[in-house]
């Protein structure tokens, strides 16, 4: 399994994601989505201060061709397996 990740914490109030939590989320992604374990996954936690966007979101990029992108409107620290299992509905 290739384990590559990025985590950006922008702004004063964002929660820094632990490497253990990132690894757990990636395991859930490999379990929930139809991808092989050689496919890289990128997680980015973003904070937005504009009124039209959520205050914090996690962007998941699955590095297939084309890249599959998913957004969860929670910090990385708040993501649970049920959030990841819902991604299947968007594939």
SULSULTA-V967524 format. One record per pair of residues at least 24 apart in sequence whose ideal C-beta (glycine too) atoms are under 8 Angstrom apart, sorted by sequence separation. I is the first residue (numbers start at 0). J is the second residue. D is the distance in whole Angstrom. If there is no record, write none. Layout:
{{I | J | D} {I | J | D}}
//
This chain:
{{38 | 62 | 6} {38 | 63 | 6} {16 | 42 | 8} {34 | 61 | 6} {59 | 86 | 7} {16 | 44 | 6} {0 | 29 | 7} {32 | 61 | 7} {34 | 63 | 7} {14 | 44 | 8} {44 | 74 | 6} {13 | 44 | 6} {28 | 59 | 7} {44 | 75 | 5} {13 | 46 | 5} {28 | 61 | 7} {42 | 75 | 6} {12 | 46 | 7} {1 | 36 | 7} {9 | 44 | 8} {32 | 67 | 8} {0 | 36 | 4} {1 | 37 | 6} {3 | 39 | 5} {4 | 40 | 7} {5 | 41 | 5} {6 | 42 | 6} {7 | 43 | 5} {8 | 44 | 6} {9 | 45 | 6} {10 | 46 | 4} {0 | 37 | 7} {1 | 38 | 7} {3 | 40 | 7} {4 | 41 | 6} {5 | 42 | 7} {6 | 43 | 7} {7 | 44 | 6} {9 | 46 | 5} {1 | 39 | 5} {3 | 41 | 7} {4 | 42 | 5} {5 | 43 | 6} {6 | 44 | 6} {7 | 45 | 6} {8 | 46 | 8} {10 | 48 | 7} {13 | 55 | 6} {31 | 80 | 8} {24 | 75 | 7} {31 | 83 | 5} {27 | 80 | 5} {31 | 84 | 5} {21 | 75 | 6} {24 | 78 | 6} {32 | 86 | 6} {20 | 75 | 6} {28 | 83 | 6} {31 | 86 | 6} {32 | 87 | 7} {20 | 76 | 6} {27 | 83 | 4} {31 | 87 | 6} {27 | 84 | 8} {33 | 90 | 7} {16 | 74 | 7} {20 | 78 | 8} {28 | 86 | 7} {32 | 90 | 6} {16 | 75 | 4} {17 | 76 | 7} {24 | 83 | 7} {14 | 74 | 5} {16 | 76 | 6} {13 | 74 | 7} {14 | 75 | 8} {14 | 76 | 5} {14 | 77 | 8} {6 | 75 | 6}}
//
